[in-house]
Amino acid sequence: MAMKKLSITLPAELAEMVRRQAEEEGTSVSAVIADVLDHRARQIAGEEAVRWFEEEEGPFTPEELIEAERMWQAAEAHQRKMRRAAT
């Protein structure tokens, strides 16, 4: 994957939290921030897909939403596990 270097400014408390998280995970600050941004981008894409689907097919039932959340959490857990195994 191509990488691009950026410079960002964070509130001091948030910067320290990210640094500690990177240390705990044995990774870089950049990797922690990239992971969070990737998660948010996927969340936004999912929300857009749900809106589109509900416009076309009608709202999801409460049961369907519960099952979707369960599947999302399982996928997220698996993705985190795979990232940790790769480092």
N, C-alpha and C positions, 0 to 999 in steps of 0.2 A: 504494500500500500504506500502510495506517495505521501510524504509528510511535508508540512509547511510550518515554519516557525512563526509564532505570534508572540507578542508581548501583551500581557494583560495586567490590570490593576485590580486588586481585591481588598476588601476591608481586612484589617490586620487579623481580627479573630477568625475570619473565614480562611485566610491564607494559612494561618497556623493549623487550623483543623485539617485542611487539605494536606499540608506537609506531614502531619501526624498520621493521617490515613495512608499516605504513600509509604511511610516508614513501616507501619503495621503490616501492610500488604507486601512489603519488599519490592516496591515498584517506584516509578517516578511520579512527581507531581503532575507532569504532563499526562501520564497514563490515567491517573485518577480523574483529572478534569475531562479527558477525552471520553472516559467511560460514562461519566455523568451526562455529558452532552449527547453521546450516542443514545443513552437511555431516554433522554428527553425527546430527541428527534424521533425515536421509534414510538414513543407515547403519542406525540402529535400526529404522526402518520396513522396510528391506530384509531385515534379519536376522529380523524377525518374519514377514515374508512367506515367507522360506525355511523357517522352522520350520513354519509352517502347511502349506505345500506338501508338505514331507517327511512330515508326519503323515498327509496325505491320499493321497499318491502314492508314498511311499517315498523313500529317499535319492537325491540326485543322484549321477551317476557322476563319477569324476575328470575325464573329458573335458568333461562339462557344466559343472563348476565352473571349469575353466580358461577355457572359452569365456565364461562369465558374468563372470569377472574381467576378461577382455580387453574385453568390451563395457562394463563398469562404468568402467574406466579411460578408454576412449574418450569416454564420455558426460561424465565429470568434466572431461577436458581440453577438450571442446567448451564446457561450461558456463563454465569459467574464461575461455576465449577470448571468449565472448560478453559476460561481465561486464566484461572489460578494454575491449572495443570500446565498451561503453555509457558508460564513464567519460571 
